[in-house]
Structures are given as structure tokens and as C-alpha cells.
Amino acid sequence: MLSLYAWSAIPSCYLRFGYDSSVLPLLLACVQSDSAAPVHDSPDDSGEEGVPSIVIIGGGPAGMAVAGALSSGRLLEAADVLGGRADRDNLTITFVDTPLQAASGIEDDPEQALARWADMTGGPPTDMTAAWLEASPEIYDRLVSMGVGFSTLSPDPITHVARLHEVSLEGSRITAALQEAIPAGVEVRTGTWVDGLALEDGRVVGVEIGDETIAADAVVIATGGFSGDSSVIEAITGGDPSFWPGESASGNGQALAWADQYGLGTDCEACVGWRWGRLGSPLAEQGLEVNLPPENAPWVWVNREGHRFVDETQNWSITLGSAWEAQNGPVALISAADMAGLIAGEAVDPDDAASWLPAEVLCADSLEALGELIAIDAKDMTDLRARLANADSEGTERPLQDPPDLESGGACAVQPGRIALKTFGGLAVDDDGRVLDLGGEPVPGLYAAGEAAGMLAPGWAGTNGVDGSLSAVVWSGWRLGALLAAGDR
């Protein structure tokens, strides 16, 4: 059995994702000089003659990472192309202790991240959290060796440490690099929907595709999360209308559907990464589209003590969810005129807010009067006026460059809704990626990687998740692929 810090197969080399990185330069040199060599073969890597023994369901980053560690197998993807939701530009990924950070004068390491993990994610770190952070520099270096480039750094909204690495457009996309790493011995089938699992005496022995059964010694579920499934989101939130799936949400909940069908264990289903940037679903339900400019936003987030607590340009941050929860339901303050300007396609009169604002948006003629409506002390609102006049950053990364005018024509307050973006729970797995049953025992022949298993393992990213989790998704695939390639199944 491979340990938690599993060896990950690279063409004719092995890179240990653990605490010892002293041999990393030699290993990377090996990769560069012998990139065409096959990955490690298991002695029994084939089942029946001509039938691949390992089937991977899902061709996103996790599935491709698993496939890249094998010499043979079959990768099945429902869409017409591989890549999943990560096949796009403008990706930012979390790493610690990288050369890009060092070159930018940023001091960061796993211990520093672990110390603030609960603040960032809403939950304590696990052993898997620590293992991923320790492996982070090596994950970064391996991606760079595959042609992926990283350009700029940005801070998370809680610790303000710049550990979010933006993928450079000048390098390879991560999905392209992972796809290129899939060996010729792995058959890739796109446009292929898997209907279910084939079981025999309690063991998973293949998958069902229509009337076809593909036999396998091991099946890997890498179908993504469930944040795109409105029924699951509704169940998690109790039908709260301020929560809803986002258009770019990942996964349709297929793994959870199979959990119900086959009696598989699940964990941390309420661990969802929410995006907090939209001014509430009540507006959307009334047919009012709210546009939020990404920079110099004409509103300010305040907590129940009237203090600005976060940089408003980071509204799309998942990590912001943890700060949000800690603020006991903050609100966005905006002038009545600016609120009217954000309502797309509506002919509205800023001086007659009652004629166009839904009841969930509260407006008043003055900050003090608005404070009464939203239960913020009048003195705190008065202090806020003075702080905004001085563009006070109040401990956030960025002072307000253009504070909203909350005096002329009145001000409004609205509590933003939450859009489900990623899931950090899912199928229950052990440290080797084996799917567990309802009793906590491994299901023979069944594994999970990526967001289907909470990115890495349920609970590793607290209850609110963390930004830039793609590195955990890829690492989970590499680790599991190495285990399967070694025949440890």
C-alpha cells in the first residue's frame, strides 16, 4: 500500500510528493531528457486480452492526471472534448513556496498557510491538507516542466499573502499539458456517457454504457462535483432563495447519484465554495439583472459594526466566504443612484426608489436612517462616513479609490446572495482514493479523484473551500494514478 505521500509516476522517473524535495532538480532533468519514455507498468496492467483493466470516468483535470500515470487503460468523457471546466483562460491556482513567490520577494511556506487555514476555509487543516501544502512546490515544478507557465500573483482576501498564481497565456494550458501527457496506450473516448457501474459480488468490475459493459479491474470516478445540480444545492441550503447554482458551476452531481444508487459513502456535502459577488437572488427572481463592475465598485461591504472588512474587487473569491461567515451577515452599501445604474435595462428614477426596488433592498435618506433599518448603530454609521471620506482601507489590502456617495440622494443596503461554484465534499474516500461504502469500508475496485471526492479528500479545505484548488485536483489524480500504475489495487 502506498503511503499518504505517494510516489507519482513520471516518464521513467519518480517524483516523491512528500517532504523530501532534495532530488527534485535531478528528477526534473530526467523528465526533460526522457520525456518519451513510458510510465511505469504494473505486471498485471491488463485484464482480459485486449480489455484495459482501468477505466476512468471523466476527462477533466483529475481524470487526465490519472490517465497520464498509466501505460494502458480507458478514459471516458461525456463531452465532445477533454478538459472540463478548467479548459479556459484566466485560471489562478494556489501554491506555496514557489520560485515565482521568491522572485517577487514573498515569503510563504506550508506552516504559514496551515496557521491561518481555519480563517481561510472555515475548518481546521487535515493530514491531507498538510500533505498537499508540502507537495505544493513540487506540483508547481512538475507543471512548469510540462510547459505550463505562471505569470502574476494575487493575494487571498483573508491573509493577504500572494499565493494565487495566474496561469500565463504564453505557456500551455493546464488541460492541454495534461492531455498531452496521456500515453498512447490509454484509449480516450469522448462523447461517451457512462450509465452506471457493473458490480459482481460486491466488487466493481466495470462500467455500463447503454447495452455495453466495459470490464475493468479498477474504475475511477472523476466526474466532477455537484455545484451545478440545483436539487442538491436546494437540499443543502434548505431551499434558501439567496443560494443558487452558478452558470460556471462544476459537476452535475453524477457521483452523488451513484452514491445513492450503489450505497456509497459521502462526506462533507455541505462543503461548498460560494461566490459572493451578486447582489442577491431576489433581484434576479424579479427579472432585474444586476451588473457588478470588477473594479472600483460603487459599493462597500460592511459588517454589523459598520466596518469595511474586505477588498470589494475580490467579490468572486471563494475564500471570501470564510470572512463573510465571520462577519455575521454583512451587507453591501450603495447609493440609490448607483443602485439604479446597476439594474440593466430598467428605466428607473433614482429619486423614487420605492417604484423599482424590491422589498429585500432597503434604502433611506441618510446613513444613520439606513443604519436603523439594517440594525447597525448610528454611531458606527457616522464613523463609517468619516472613514469612507478618508478612503480608509480598514485592514483590507486595497483602500477605496472611489468611495460611494452615500449622502446625496440616499443610500441603499442589500445582502448579496451566494452562487455555488465548487464543491469540497463528495464521495467518501480513504487516503489512497478508494471509495468507501456506508460502513466506511473500501469498495473493491472503485476509486475517486478530483472534485468528485472533494478535490482531494472531503474536509481537507474546511467547510467553505479555498481559492485556486486546481492544484489539489491535479495532485489527487497524479497520486491515484501512481497507485494504480503500481498495481496496488
Number of C-alpha atoms within 10 A of each C-alpha: 10 15 11 17 18 20 20 23 26 25 22 15 20 18 21 19 23 19 12 12 15 8 10 17 11 12 19 21 13 16 21 13 11 14 16 12 13 18 22 19 17 16 9 11 18 18 13 10 7 7 16 22 22 29 28 27 25 29 28 27 33 38 36 30 29 32 35 27 30 31 21 25 22 22 24 22 25 17 16 10 13 26 23 21 14 16 16 11 12 12 18 22 19 23 30 27 20 21 13 18 20 11 9 12 9 17 15 17 17 19 13 13 20 17 12 15 21 17 18 28 27 22 17 18 19 17 11 19 22 17 17 26 25 23 25 24 20 24 22 23 17 18 18 17 15 21 15 22 20 22 13 15 20 14 15 22 26 21 17 12 19 20 28 22 24 19 21 17 14 11 15 18 23 25 24 17 20 25 21 13 19 22 20 14 14 19 16 19 17 16 12 17 16 18 14 17 20 18 15 8 7 11 16 20 23 23 22 16 15 11 6 10 15 17 21 23 22 22 25 27 25 31 29 34 30 32 28 24 19 18 15 19 22 15 11 15 13 10 14 13 14 17 23 25 23 18 11 13 21 23 22 18 21 19 24 21 14 16 20 11 11 15 14 23 21 24 17 20 22 17 23 28 28 29 24 24 21 20 23 22 23 17 21 12 10 10 12 18 17 19 14 17 11 12 11 14 19 22 24 20 22 21 18 17 17 22 20 25 21 24 21 24 17 18 21 18 20 26 27 29 27 25 20 17 12 13 16 11 12 24 23 18 24 24 25 27 21 18 24 21 17 17 19 13 10 13 10 17 14 19 12 13 20 13 10 15 21 13 11 13 17 19 26 21 16 16 25 17 18 22 21 13 13 16 12 19 17 17 13 16 22 14 14 19 19 11 16 21 14 13 15 17 18 16 14 17 18 14 18 24 15 13 20 19 20 23 14 11 15 21 25 25 28 20 21 22 21 22 27 26 25 31 31 32 29 30 31 29 29 18 18 23 27 24 28 23 19 15 9 14 15 20 19 20 20 23 27 35 39 33 33 32 35 33 32 32 31 27 27 26 32 25 25 27 29 26 23 21 21 22 24 30 26 26 25 28 29 29 29 31 28 26 25 24 27 22 14 12 15
